[in-house]
Amino acid sequence: MKLHYYKETDSLYIDLSEKMSKESREISAGVVGDFDEAGNLVGLDIDHASTIAKLDHIEMDSLPMPKAAAA
């Protein structure tokens, strides 16, 4: 997952997958979901992100982490 913030438009894009988007739909006011050809959500675009999210603080909790490669 990757987060991209665009200061000039105050938008936050969240890449959920490396799959290409085939369709975009507004799923809530100012929130657009990008979907792949199978209809799976692959990204989110959030307008006016600084008014919705606390962008100066990112916290991760209980994410599954890949096991370290064996030496």
PAGUFI-228504 format. One line per 10 residues: for each residue x, y, z of C-alpha. Coordinates in pm, whole numbers, plus 50000, padded with zeros to 5 digits. Layout:
<pts>
X Y Z ~ ...
</pts>
This chain:
<pts>
50000 50000 50000 ~ 50124 50348 49914 ~ 50001 50691 50020 ~ 50039 50988 49786 ~ 49952 51340 49901 ~ 49918 51619 49643 ~ 49948 51955 49818 ~ 49839 52160 49516 ~ 49499 51985 49509 ~ 49484 51880 49876
49408 51525 49772 ~ 49528 51195 49913 ~ 49555 50889 49692 ~ 49583 50549 49858 ~ 49716 50272 49634 ~ 49578 49947 49771 ~ 49710 49727 49493 ~ 49950 49739 49199 ~ 49666 49634 48966 ~ 49553 49884 48705
49229 50074 48754 ~ 48962 50008 48491 ~ 48674 50202 48649 ~ 48633 50488 48896 ~ 48320 50560 49100 ~ 48240 50825 49359 ~ 48156 50620 49668 ~ 48101 50915 49901 ~ 48116 51293 49862 ~ 48475 51369 49763
48587 51004 49776 ~ 48646 50816 49453 ~ 48715 50443 49445 ~ 48921 50290 49166 ~ 48837 49932 49067 ~ 49019 49672 48858 ~ 48861 49474 48575 ~ 48725 49217 48824 ~ 48556 49490 49030 ~ 48806 49480 49317
48896 49806 49492 ~ 49254 49904 49402 ~ 49272 50266 49515 ~ 49100 50557 49687 ~ 49120 50925 49601 ~ 49018 51163 49882 ~ 48952 51530 49803 ~ 49013 51797 50070 ~ 49223 51539 50256 ~ 49368 51783 50509
49019 51861 50637 ~ 48926 51494 50667 ~ 49244 51321 50787 ~ 49524 51412 51025 ~ 49798 51399 50762 ~ 50086 51478 50996 ~ 50038 51154 51188 ~ 50038 50803 51042 ~ 50007 50504 51269 ~ 50016 50135 51181
49875 49874 51413 ~ 49875 49496 51387 ~ 49962 49476 51018 ~ 50070 49136 50890 ~ 50438 49153 50810 ~ 50617 48909 50579 ~ 50856 48670 50746 ~ 51223 48760 50709 ~ 51399 48570 50434 ~ 51608 48278 50557
51980 48344 50545
</pts>
